[in-house]
C-alpha cells in the first residue's frame, strides 16, 4: 500500500492489532518535520504521552528537547516516533507480539520520511531496528551502523539518563557524533568560525 501521512494516521487511529489498543487514551503517532532527514525512535509512549497523544512530552521528553538543543536542533528539525504507538501497561517493555503488530506503522513512517539518519533511543529501539535481541545498549551506544542505506546511531533513552545521570557524558559524546555526521552528510551547516 502507498501511504500518505493522513492515511497512515487514520489507519493507526483505528488499530486493534494488539491488546495495547484496549487501554490507550490516544495513539502516539509521532511528530516533527515530515521532511526531516533525522528520525529519532523511542520505545513506546508513557503516561503523559498517552494522555496528550504526542511523543516525548513528559520528563524524558523535556530532557530530549534539551539534548537536541545542545547540538543546535529542535523538534522542527527532526521527526520523533516510537516502536509501539500505544502505551504498554506501567510503561513496561513492549512484548514481541506488540512490536510485530506495530512495526508496519514504523516502516511506513520511515518510507514516508526517507531519513538519512535514524537515532535509536534506548536498547529496545536499537534491538528492534538492528534485529539483534542480544544487543546491550551500554556496549552498542555510540556506534554507527548502516541499515538498508540509512545511517543508524544507538544511544541511551532519555528516561534511562534521568535514572542514571552519570551516563549523560556518554550521551553527550553520542550527540556530538550525531551533529558531526549530520554536518559531514550536508544535513547541517557547520558552525561559523567566531572572531573572523
C-alpha positions, 0 to 999 in steps of 0.5 A: 500500500502507498501511504500518505501521512493522513492515511497512515494516521487514520489507519493507526487511529483505528488499530486493534492489532494488539491488546495495547489498543484496549487501554490507550487514551490516544495513539502516539503517532509521532511528530516533527518535520515530515521532511526531516532527514533525522528520525529519532525512535523511542520505545513506546509512549508513557503516561503523559504521552498517552494522555496528550497523544504526542511523543516525548512530552513528559520528563524524558521528553523535556530532557530530549528537547534539551539534548537536541538543543545542545547540538543546535536542533529542535523538534522542527528539525527532526521527526520523533516516533516510537516502536509501539504507538500505544502505551504498554501497561506501567510503561513496561517493555513492549512484548514481541507480539506488540512490536510485530503488530506495530512495526508496519506503522514504523516502516511506513513512517520511515518510507514516508520520511526517507531519513538519512539518519535514524537515532535509536533511543534506548536498547529496545529501539536499537534491538528492534531496528538492528534485529539483534535481541542480544544487543546491550545498549551500554556496549552498542551506544555510540556506534554507527551502523548502516541499515538498508542505506540509512545511517543508524546511531544507538544511544541511551533513552532519555528516561534511562539518563534521568535514572542514571545521570552519570551516563549523560557524558556518554550521551553527550559524546553520542550527540556530538557524533550525531551533529558531526555526521549530520554536518559531514552528510550536508544535513547541517551547516557547520558552525561559523568560525567566531572572531573572523 
